[in-house]
Amino acid sequence: MSAPKLSLREIGKRYQIGSNTEIEAIHRVSFEVMENEICVLLGPSGCGKSTVLRMVAGLEEPSSGAMTLDGRQIEGPGRDRGMVFQAYTSFDWLTVQQNVEYGMRLQHVPAPERARRAQHFLNLVHLSKFAQAYPKQLSGGMKQRVAIARTLANDPEMLLMDEPFGALDAETRWHMQELMISIAEETQTTILMVTHDIEEAIYTADRIVFLSRHPGTVAANIVPAFKLGKRWRRKEEVLELDGYAELERDIMKLMRQQATDEVQAVA
Ligand SMILES: Nc1ncnc2c1ncn2[C@@H]1O[C@H](COP(=O)(O)OP(=O)(O)OP(=O)(O)O)[C@@H](O)[C@H]1O
């Protein structure tokens, strides 16, 4: 069996709020993501999904526990991890191609190589025709495709995505989910994505790590066996498979259980 790409062991995070209040955002979170895997972090609002992702990105430090990428301790941000956020993060004053070349320019990649790589990734996200457009001339889904191309152009070991399709309409969203799967296949990039959308999680994930309500801890680590270890390019094919509805129901029950626990804790 291959070694894990990413490993989190007993990660905890406490935040100081004001001068004398501390909250525990996540509690002893442990899971692994294997090379080339699409792992989705799912769970109720406020359970700490984004906190986990930000720590993997190196944007925040855990209060306890250990995190490694390819066996090396994660200490701060690094080019080995690329992040895509829910909010569109393009530079409005740069063309689409210049946006995709931005990171490579900072790394002093020679211009012809930059242009070649930018074209390659724009092609991958079906935006070649818009290379000279400005972000304000694009739809939300197209802007998010620019963000994905820009992040991939920096050649990360791992792609971290925080609700990347959360701001998109339903139709654009499923096209983007399908595109994400084909990108994962073609680039062999390991992906860790946060979502609170159960259908999105089941369709896209090779593995679902379900966090319990606040403070988040791993309540279930699910490999959707009904997908037969395959990635499906067409979403409707997955929704039709035997086993989809059952897993959706099981996860809904987990979600409801978390909500019930919360009500009981408040009462
Ligand atoms: N910078 C911060 N300072 C203090 N508390 C924080 C900070 N960031 C997150 N938290 C707290 O940590 C907990 C987890 O937040 P987080 O945003 O990670 O959850 P989430 O599962 O991503 O939520 P959602 O699905 O609603 O986006 C929440 O209680 C939140 O208030």
PDBQT file of the ligand as one rigid body, heavy atoms in Angstrom, charges set to zero:
ROOT
HETATM    1  N1  LIG A 301      -9.949  33.426  13.267  1.00  0.00    +0.000 N 
HETATM    2  C1  LIG A 301     -10.819  32.896  14.121  1.00  0.00    +0.000 A 
HETATM    3  N2  LIG A 301     -10.936  33.370  15.388  1.00  0.00    +0.000 NA
HETATM    4  C2  LIG A 301     -11.799  32.829  16.262  1.00  0.00    +0.000 A 
HETATM    5  N3  LIG A 301     -12.615  31.793  15.976  1.00  0.00    +0.000 NA
HETATM    6  C3  LIG A 301     -12.552  31.285  14.741  1.00  0.00    +0.000 A 
HETATM    7  C4  LIG A 301     -11.659  31.788  13.749  1.00  0.00    +0.000 A 
HETATM    8  N4  LIG A 301     -11.813  31.065  12.617  1.00  0.00    +0.000 NA
HETATM    9  C5  LIG A 301     -12.771  30.137  12.884  1.00  0.00    +0.000 A 
HETATM   10  N5  LIG A 301     -13.205  30.271  14.157  1.00  0.00    +0.000 N 
HETATM   11  C6  LIG A 301     -14.222  29.435  14.815  1.00  0.00    +0.000 C 
HETATM   12  O1  LIG A 301     -13.877  28.091  14.579  1.00  0.00    +0.000 OA
HETATM   13  C7  LIG A 301     -15.050  27.310  14.346  1.00  0.00    +0.000 C 
HETATM   14  C8  LIG A 301     -14.926  26.611  12.999  1.00  0.00    +0.000 C 
HETATM   15  O2  LIG A 301     -14.997  27.563  11.947  1.00  0.00    +0.000 OA
HETATM   16  P1  LIG A 301     -14.791  27.170  10.415  1.00  0.00    +0.000 P 
HETATM   17  O3  LIG A 301     -14.965  28.401   9.593  1.00  0.00    +0.000 OA
HETATM   18  O4  LIG A 301     -13.537  26.405  10.265  1.00  0.00    +0.000 OA
HETATM   19  O5  LIG A 301     -16.015  26.170  10.195  1.00  0.00    +0.000 OA
HETATM   20  P2  LIG A 301     -16.650  25.601   8.841  1.00  0.00    +0.000 P 
HETATM   21  O6  LIG A 301     -17.011  24.180   9.107  1.00  0.00    +0.000 OA
HETATM   22  O7  LIG A 301     -15.726  25.855   7.692  1.00  0.00    +0.000 OA
HETATM   23  O8  LIG A 301     -17.949  26.479   8.725  1.00  0.00    +0.000 OA
HETATM   24  P3  LIG A 301     -18.910  26.839   7.450  1.00  0.00    +0.000 P 
HETATM   25  O9  LIG A 301     -19.337  25.564   6.816  1.00  0.00    +0.000 OA
HETATM   26  O10 LIG A 301     -20.046  27.570   8.079  1.00  0.00    +0.000 OA
HETATM   27  O11 LIG A 301     -18.075  27.708   6.535  1.00  0.00    +0.000 OA
HETATM   28  C9  LIG A 301     -16.231  28.272  14.445  1.00  0.00    +0.000 C 
HETATM   29  O12 LIG A 301     -16.767  28.189  15.732  1.00  0.00    +0.000 OA
HETATM   30  C10 LIG A 301     -15.610  29.631  14.224  1.00  0.00    +0.000 C 
HETATM   31  O13 LIG A 301     -16.301  30.630  14.925  1.00  0.00    +0.000 OA
ENDROOT
TORSDOF 0
